[in-house]
Amino acid sequence: MTTDIYYDYTIGEHFAPALINDDYTGLEDDEHDTLDQWGDDNEMRSGYWTIESESSDFAKCEITGLLSDCVTIRQYFRR
């Protein structure tokens, strides 16, 4: 039986398409670089992503450290 392990993150909702679909079109160049750096620093290039909340909340983004409209995303890893 395989099980998934996962981690939840609170991120600015505008980063979700880039993480989930590799679609960076909605990001400014500096946001693109910030997201890539966060991914590299946290070894985020493996697994797969889902959005866990349908609505956004005003919260602190774990990528930028700034307050913004955020969603909860989940990164899964298969074992």
Stockholm file with secondary structure:
# STOCKHOLM 1.0

chainA/1-79         MTTDIYYDYTIGEHFAPALINDDYTGLEDDEHDTLDQWGDDNEMRSGYWTIESESSDFAKCEITGLLSDCVTIRQYFRR
#=GR chainA/1-79 SS CCCEEEEEEEEEGGGHHHHHHCCCTTSCHHHHHHHHHHHHHTTCSSSEEEECCSSCEEEECTTTCSEEEEEEEEEEEEC
#=GC SS_cons        CCCEEEEEEEEEGGGHHHHHHCCCTTSCHHHHHHHHHHHHHTTCSSSEEEECCSSCEEEECTTTCSEEEEEEEEEEEEC
//
